[in-house]
Amino acid sequence: MVSRRAFLRDGACALVSLGFAPSFLARTVAATADTRRSKQLIAIFQRGAVDGLSVVVPHGEAEYYRVRPGIAIGRPEKSADAALDLDGFFGFNPRLAPLKPLWDSRDLAIVHACGSPDATRSHFDAQDYMETATPGVKSTPDGWLNRYLQVRKAESETPFRAVALTPQMPRMLQGRAAAMAMNQIGQFGIRAAQAQHAFEAEYAAAADRLLGGTGRDAFDAMKTLQAAEPSRYQAEHGAEYPTTAFGQALKQIAQLSKAGVGLEVAFAELGGWDTHVNQGSAQGQLATRLDDFSRSIAALVTDLGERMADTVVLTMSEFGRAVSENGNRGTDHGHGNAMMVIGGGVRGGHVYGRWPGLAAEQRYDGRDLAVTTDFRDVFAEVVVRHLGVPDASRIFPGYRIDDRRFAGLFG
C-alpha cells in the first residue's frame, strides 16, 4: 500500500512530468467510446536549422556546385550518392530514399525557399518565432498549435487531444488549451497500474473535492491509455521503425492515433542539424540524421495506412543555412529553407514556392537562400484546408491571412 504522503508526492511529480495543463486538471474526461476519425496533424520540428539545400537539392542550378565544392550532393545519375531527381531541377538527398515513393505517389509536397520574415540567426529566437508564429515578437504567451486548439473546440474533450512525445512541453503547444508531453506512453499506463489501487482506496471519498476531481481526471486518462495496451503494440503493413528516439516517438504517435483516444495534434522533434563543421553530403553527419528522419517518417506513414487520408505530417526547421560552404566543410546559419507536407489530401509530387535563385545578387544579405514563402502561409493553409478552420486570424495574430498566398498544397 502506497502511503498517503508518498502518493501525493509521487502523483504530483507524475502529473508535472506528463505535462498536464492546469485546464486539464479542472475538468472531467469524456468517454472515449466515440472512435469516429477526425483530421489529425503531426508536426515535426528539426531543431538546429537543417540545410535545406542538401535536403531538397537544386541540382539544376550550377551556382550550387560552384559554391559547395566539398559538400554538394551530386547531380542525379546511377551513383548511390547522387541526388534522386524529383522534377528535373530539384532532387532528394539520397538518404531520403525512403520518402521517394511518397513523392512518386503524389502524397508528399515540398515548399522551398520558405521561412521567417525575421532576420535573426539565433536558434532560440527563431524557434520561438516559428513555434508561436509571431516572428519578431518575443512576448507571445502561447504557441500557434495551442491557439488552434483554443479556436477549434473539440467535439468531445479528451486529455489525449494534443500530445508531444518529448521530455518537455514544446513552445508550440504551450497555452490555455489542454495538452500533454511525455517520453513513453508505456510508462504512462504502468504508472496507472501501480497507483490505481492506492488512489481508489485512499482518495475515492476524499473530503477535498478539488483533489478528488484532479485525481480522477488523471487516473481516467491513465486507464484509458492503459486499456490500449501500448506495450503490446505491433506496427502494421510491414512498417519498421528505427530504434532511435525519433523513430520510437513516431511509433508511439501511431499507437495513439490508432487507440481511439481522441488524438488530434501530435508533436515530435529531432535535433542535431546544426552542421557548422564536417557536414558531409550523401555520407556523414547530415546524412546520418536524414537517414533516421526519412526512415522514421516512412514507417509512420506505412503504419498508419488508410488513416493517412485524414492525417497530415508537417516538417519544419527554424531557418536554413548559408548557400556557400564554410572553411570547415560545413555551413553557417542561413535564412530560407524547405518544408515537407505529407498525407491527407496533399497535392504532392510538386515543389511549391517561387525559387529565388542562388546567384550572389539573388541571395538574402548576399549569402543565404531568400525567403519567398512566409512559413505562416504554410501553417495557415494546413489549418484552413486540412484542419477545417475557416477563419484562422486568431491563430496567427498580427498577420493577415490571405488564401491567395497559399501555395496550393491541398486539392
C-alpha positions as CSV (number, residue, x, y, z in Angstrom):
1,M,0.0,0.0,0.0
2,V,1.3,3.4,-1.0
3,S,1.2,5.9,1.9
4,R,-0.9,9.0,1.6
5,R,2.1,11.2,1.7
6,A,4.0,9.2,-0.9
7,F,1.0,9.1,-3.2
8,L,0.6,12.9,-3.1
9,R,4.3,13.5,-3.7
10,D,4.8,10.9,-6.5
11,G,1.4,11.6,-8.0
12,A,2.1,15.3,-8.3
13,C,5.5,14.6,-9.9
14,A,3.9,12.3,-12.4
15,L,1.3,14.9,-13.4
16,V,4.0,17.6,-13.9
17,S,6.3,15.3,-15.8
18,L,3.5,14.2,-18.1
19,G,2.8,17.8,-18.9
20,F,-0.8,18.1,-17.8
21,A,-2.0,21.7,-18.3
22,P,-4.0,23.3,-15.4
23,S,-7.1,23.4,-17.5
24,F,-7.0,19.6,-17.8
25,L,-6.9,19.3,-14.0
26,A,-10.2,21.3,-13.7
27,R,-12.4,19.1,-15.9
28,T,-13.6,15.6,-16.3
29,V,-12.5,13.2,-19.0
30,A,-15.3,12.5,-21.5
31,A,-16.0,8.9,-22.6
32,T,-13.7,7.7,-25.4
33,A,-16.0,5.2,-26.9
34,D,-16.6,7.5,-29.9
35,T,-13.9,6.4,-32.4
36,R,-15.0,8.5,-35.3
37,R,-12.0,9.5,-37.2
38,S,-11.2,13.3,-37.3
39,K,-8.5,15.2,-39.0
40,Q,-5.0,14.9,-37.4
41,L,-1.8,16.9,-37.7
42,I,1.6,15.6,-36.8
43,A,4.1,18.4,-36.5
44,I,7.9,17.5,-36.7
45,F,10.5,20.0,-35.7
46,Q,14.1,19.6,-37.0
47,R,15.9,21.6,-34.3
48,G,19.2,23.2,-35.1
49,A,18.5,24.6,-38.6
50,V,18.7,21.8,-41.2
51,D,20.5,22.6,-44.5
52,G,17.5,22.6,-46.9
53,L,19.8,22.9,-49.9
54,S,21.3,19.5,-49.1
55,V,17.9,18.0,-48.3
56,V,16.0,19.2,-51.4
57,V,18.8,19.8,-53.8
58,P,18.7,22.4,-56.6
59,H,20.8,20.2,-58.9
60,G,19.6,22.2,-61.9
61,E,21.5,25.3,-60.7
62,A,25.2,25.5,-61.5
63,E,25.9,28.0,-58.7
64,Y,25.0,25.3,-56.1
65,Y,28.0,23.3,-57.2
66,R,30.3,26.3,-57.6
67,V,30.0,27.4,-54.0
68,R,29.8,24.0,-52.4
69,P,32.8,22.1,-53.9
70,G,33.2,19.8,-50.9
71,I,29.6,19.1,-49.7
72,A,27.3,19.4,-52.7
73,I,25.0,16.5,-53.4
74,G,25.9,15.2,-56.9
75,R,23.6,15.6,-59.9
76,P,21.2,12.7,-60.5
77,E,22.9,9.7,-62.0
78,K,23.3,6.0,-61.2
79,S,25.6,6.6,-58.3
80,A,24.3,5.7,-54.9
81,D,25.5,9.1,-53.6
82,A,23.8,11.2,-56.2
83,A,20.6,13.2,-55.8
84,L,17.3,11.4,-56.5
85,D,15.7,13.5,-59.2
86,L,12.2,14.9,-58.4
87,D,11.3,17.2,-61.3
88,G,14.4,17.9,-63.4
89,F,15.6,20.8,-61.3
90,F,15.2,19.6,-57.6
91,G,16.3,16.3,-56.2
92,F,16.2,14.5,-52.8
93,N,19.3,13.8,-50.8
94,P,19.9,10.1,-51.4
95,R,19.4,9.4,-47.7
96,L,15.8,10.4,-48.3
97,A,15.2,7.4,-50.5
98,P,12.5,6.0,-48.1
99,L,10.4,9.1,-48.8
100,K,10.7,9.0,-52.6
101,P,7.8,6.6,-53.1
102,L,5.6,9.2,-51.3
103,W,6.7,11.8,-53.8
104,D,6.1,9.4,-56.7
105,S,2.6,8.6,-55.4
106,R,1.9,12.4,-55.1
107,D,1.4,12.1,-51.3
108,L,4.4,14.4,-50.5
109,A,4.8,18.0,-51.4
110,I,7.7,20.4,-50.7
111,V,7.7,24.2,-50.1
112,H,11.1,25.5,-50.8
113,A,12.6,29.0,-50.1
114,C,10.2,29.0,-47.1
115,G,10.9,30.7,-43.8
116,S,10.5,33.7,-41.5
117,P,10.4,37.4,-42.4
118,D,12.6,38.0,-39.3
119,A,16.3,38.2,-39.9
120,T,17.5,36.6,-36.7
121,R,20.2,33.9,-36.9
122,S,19.6,32.9,-33.2
123,H,18.4,29.3,-32.8
124,F,16.5,30.2,-29.7
125,D,14.7,33.3,-31.1
126,A,14.0,31.7,-34.5
127,Q,12.5,28.5,-32.9
128,D,10.4,30.7,-30.6
129,Y,9.1,32.8,-33.5
130,M,8.2,29.7,-35.5
131,E,6.5,27.9,-32.7
132,T,4.5,31.0,-31.7
133,A,4.0,32.0,-35.4
134,T,4.8,35.6,-34.4
135,P,8.1,36.5,-36.0
136,G,10.0,39.2,-34.2
137,V,7.7,39.2,-31.2
138,K,9.1,37.6,-28.0
139,S,6.2,38.3,-25.7
140,T,3.6,35.9,-27.3
141,P,2.2,33.8,-24.4
142,D,1.2,30.7,-26.4
143,G,2.1,28.5,-29.3
144,W,0.2,28.5,-32.6
145,L,-0.9,24.9,-32.2
146,N,-2.3,25.7,-28.8
147,R,-4.2,28.6,-30.3
148,Y,-5.6,26.2,-32.9
149,L,-6.9,24.0,-30.0
150,Q,-8.5,27.1,-28.4
151,V,-10.2,28.2,-31.6
152,R,-11.3,24.8,-32.8
153,K,-13.4,23.4,-30.0
154,A,-13.3,19.6,-29.7
155,E,-16.5,17.6,-30.1
156,S,-15.5,15.6,-27.1
157,E,-12.9,16.6,-24.5
158,T,-10.0,14.1,-24.1
159,P,-6.6,14.5,-22.4
160,F,-5.0,13.0,-25.5
161,R,-6.3,15.6,-27.9
162,A,-2.8,17.1,-28.2
163,V,0.3,15.2,-27.3
164,A,4.0,15.8,-27.6
165,L,6.4,12.9,-27.5
166,T,9.0,15.0,-25.9
167,P,10.6,15.4,-22.4
168,Q,9.0,18.9,-22.0
169,M,6.1,20.7,-23.5
170,P,7.2,22.3,-26.8
171,R,6.5,26.0,-27.1
172,M,4.2,25.3,-30.0
173,L,1.7,23.5,-27.6
174,Q,2.0,25.8,-24.6
175,G,-1.1,27.8,-23.7
176,R,-4.5,27.7,-22.2
177,A,-5.7,24.7,-24.1
178,A,-5.0,21.3,-22.6
179,A,-2.0,19.4,-23.9
180,M,0.5,16.9,-22.5
181,A,4.1,15.9,-23.1
182,M,5.5,12.5,-22.2
183,N,8.5,10.4,-23.2
184,Q,7.0,7.0,-23.1
185,I,3.3,6.2,-23.3
186,G,4.0,2.7,-21.9
187,Q,5.2,4.3,-18.7
188,F,2.0,6.3,-18.6
189,G,0.0,3.1,-18.4
190,I,2.4,1.5,-15.9
191,R,2.0,4.4,-13.5
192,A,-1.7,4.0,-13.6
193,A,-1.5,0.3,-12.8
194,Q,0.9,0.8,-9.9
195,A,-1.0,3.7,-8.3
196,Q,-4.6,3.0,-9.2
197,H,-5.4,0.9,-6.1
198,A,-3.7,3.3,-3.8
199,F,-5.8,6.2,-5.2
200,E,-9.1,4.4,-5.1
201,A,-8.5,3.2,-1.5
202,E,-7.2,6.4,-0.1
203,Y,-9.0,9.2,-2.1
204,A,-12.2,8.0,-3.6
205,A,-14.1,9.6,-0.7
206,A,-11.8,12.5,-0.1
207,A,-13.4,15.5,1.5
208,D,-11.3,17.8,-0.7
209,R,-13.4,17.8,-3.9
210,L,-10.7,19.5,-5.9
211,L,-8.1,16.9,-5.1
212,G,-10.7,14.1,-5.8
213,G,-11.6,15.6,-9.2
214,T,-8.0,16.2,-10.1
215,G,-7.0,12.6,-9.2
216,R,-9.9,11.1,-11.0
217,D,-9.2,13.1,-14.2
218,A,-5.6,11.9,-14.1
219,F,-6.5,8.3,-13.4
220,D,-9.2,8.2,-16.0
221,A,-6.6,9.4,-18.6
222,M,-4.1,6.8,-17.4
223,K,-6.7,4.0,-17.5
224,T,-7.9,5.0,-21.0
225,L,-4.4,4.6,-22.4
226,Q,-3.6,1.5,-20.3
227,A,-6.6,-0.2,-22.0
228,A,-4.9,0.3,-25.4
229,E,-2.1,-2.0,-24.1
230,P,0.8,0.1,-25.6
231,S,3.4,-2.5,-24.5
232,R,1.8,-5.0,-26.9
233,Y,1.6,-2.7,-29.9
234,Q,2.6,-4.1,-33.3
235,A,3.2,-1.9,-36.3
236,E,1.1,-2.7,-39.3
237,H,1.7,-3.1,-43.1
238,G,5.3,-4.2,-42.6
239,A,6.3,-0.8,-41.1
240,E,9.8,-1.0,-39.4
241,Y,10.6,1.9,-37.2
242,P,14.2,2.8,-36.4
243,T,15.2,2.0,-32.8
244,T,16.2,5.7,-32.4
245,A,14.5,8.1,-30.0
246,F,12.8,9.8,-33.0
247,G,11.7,6.6,-34.6
248,Q,10.2,5.4,-31.4
249,A,8.4,8.7,-30.8
250,L,6.7,8.4,-34.2
251,K,5.8,4.8,-33.4
252,Q,4.1,6.0,-30.2
253,I,2.2,8.6,-32.2
254,A,0.9,5.9,-34.4
255,Q,-0.1,3.9,-31.3
256,L,-2.1,6.9,-30.0
257,S,-3.6,7.6,-33.4
258,K,-5.0,4.0,-33.6
259,A,-6.0,3.7,-29.9
260,G,-9.2,5.8,-30.3
261,V,-8.2,8.2,-27.5
262,G,-9.1,11.3,-29.5
263,L,-5.7,12.4,-30.8
264,E,-5.9,15.4,-33.0
265,V,-2.5,17.1,-32.8
266,A,0.9,15.3,-32.2
267,F,4.4,16.7,-32.0
268,A,7.8,15.2,-32.3
269,E,11.3,16.6,-32.7
270,L,14.7,15.6,-33.9
271,G,17.9,17.7,-33.1
272,G,21.4,17.7,-34.4
273,W,21.0,19.7,-37.6
274,D,23.5,22.5,-36.7
275,T,26.2,21.4,-39.1
276,H,28.9,24.1,-38.9
277,V,31.8,21.5,-39.2
278,N,32.1,18.4,-41.3
279,Q,28.6,18.5,-42.5
280,G,29.2,15.8,-45.2
281,S,27.0,15.3,-48.2
282,A,25.5,11.9,-49.0
283,Q,27.6,10.4,-46.3
284,G,28.5,11.8,-42.9
285,Q,26.8,13.9,-40.1
286,L,23.9,15.3,-42.1
287,A,23.3,12.0,-43.9
288,T,23.0,10.1,-40.7
289,R,20.3,12.5,-39.4
290,L,18.5,12.3,-42.7
291,D,18.5,8.5,-42.6
292,D,16.8,8.5,-39.2
293,F,14.4,11.3,-40.3
294,S,13.3,9.6,-43.5
295,R,13.1,6.0,-42.3
296,S,11.1,7.1,-39.3
297,I,8.6,9.1,-41.3
298,A,8.2,6.4,-43.9
299,A,7.5,3.9,-41.2
300,L,4.9,6.2,-39.6
301,V,3.1,6.7,-43.0
302,T,3.2,3.0,-43.7
303,D,2.0,2.0,-40.3
304,L,-1.0,4.5,-40.3
305,G,-2.1,3.1,-43.7
306,E,-5.5,4.4,-44.7
307,R,-5.5,6.7,-41.7
308,M,-3.1,8.9,-43.6
309,A,-6.2,10.1,-45.6
310,D,-7.1,12.1,-42.6
311,T,-3.6,12.9,-41.4
312,V,-1.0,15.5,-42.4
313,V,2.7,15.3,-41.4
314,L,4.3,18.7,-41.5
315,T,8.1,19.2,-41.1
316,M,9.8,22.4,-40.2
317,S,13.1,23.9,-39.0
318,E,13.9,27.4,-37.6
319,F,15.9,28.6,-40.6
320,G,18.2,27.2,-43.3
321,R,21.9,27.5,-43.8
322,A,24.2,29.7,-45.9
323,V,24.5,29.0,-49.6
324,S,28.3,28.6,-49.6
325,E,30.1,26.1,-47.6
326,N,32.4,27.5,-44.9
327,G,36.1,26.7,-44.3
328,N,35.3,23.8,-42.0
329,R,33.4,21.9,-44.7
330,G,30.1,22.8,-43.0
331,T,27.5,25.6,-43.4
332,D,26.7,28.6,-41.2
333,H,23.3,29.9,-40.2
334,G,21.1,31.0,-43.1
335,H,17.6,32.0,-43.9
336,G,15.3,30.2,-46.4
337,N,14.6,26.5,-46.1
338,A,12.4,23.6,-47.2
339,M,9.3,22.2,-45.6
340,M,7.6,18.9,-46.3
341,V,3.8,18.3,-46.2
342,I,2.7,14.6,-46.4
343,G,-0.6,12.9,-46.4
344,G,-4.3,13.7,-46.4
345,G,-5.5,15.4,-49.5
346,V,-2.0,16.9,-50.2
347,R,-1.3,17.7,-53.9
348,G,2.1,16.1,-53.8
349,G,4.7,15.5,-56.4
350,H,5.4,19.2,-56.7
351,V,7.9,21.7,-55.2
352,Y,5.9,24.8,-54.3
353,G,7.1,28.3,-53.8
354,R,8.9,30.8,-56.0
355,W,12.6,29.8,-56.4
356,P,14.7,32.9,-56.0
357,G,18.0,31.6,-57.3
358,L,21.4,31.2,-55.7
359,A,23.5,33.8,-57.5
360,A,25.1,36.3,-55.2
361,E,22.8,39.1,-56.2
362,Q,19.7,36.8,-55.6
363,R,20.7,35.8,-52.1
364,Y,19.4,37.3,-48.8
365,D,22.1,39.5,-47.4
366,G,24.3,38.3,-50.2
367,R,24.8,34.9,-48.5
368,D,21.5,33.0,-47.9
369,L,18.6,31.4,-49.8
370,A,16.0,34.2,-49.9
371,V,12.5,33.5,-48.3
372,T,9.7,33.8,-50.9
373,T,7.0,32.0,-48.8
374,D,6.3,33.0,-45.2
375,F,6.1,29.9,-43.0
376,R,2.8,31.3,-41.6
377,D,1.2,30.9,-45.0
378,V,2.1,27.2,-44.9
379,F,0.8,26.8,-41.4
380,A,-2.4,28.7,-42.2
381,E,-3.1,26.6,-45.3
382,V,-2.8,23.4,-43.2
383,V,-5.1,24.9,-40.6
384,V,-7.7,26.1,-43.1
385,R,-7.6,23.5,-45.8
386,H,-6.8,20.4,-43.8
387,L,-8.0,21.0,-40.2
388,G,-11.0,22.9,-41.4
389,V,-10.8,26.3,-39.6
390,P,-12.4,28.8,-42.0
391,D,-11.1,31.9,-40.0
392,A,-7.5,31.4,-38.8
393,S,-7.0,35.1,-37.8
394,R,-6.9,34.3,-34.0
395,I,-4.4,31.6,-34.6
396,F,-2.0,33.9,-36.3
397,P,-2.3,37.3,-34.6
398,G,-0.8,40.3,-36.3
399,Y,-0.7,38.5,-39.7
400,R,-3.4,38.9,-42.3
401,I,-4.4,35.5,-43.6
402,D,-4.9,35.6,-47.4
403,D,-5.7,32.4,-49.2
404,R,-4.2,33.9,-52.4
405,R,-0.8,33.5,-50.7
406,F,-1.5,29.8,-50.1
407,A,0.8,27.6,-52.1
408,G,-2.0,25.3,-53.3
409,L,-0.9,22.3,-51.2
410,F,-4.5,20.8,-51.0
411,G,-6.9,19.9,-53.8
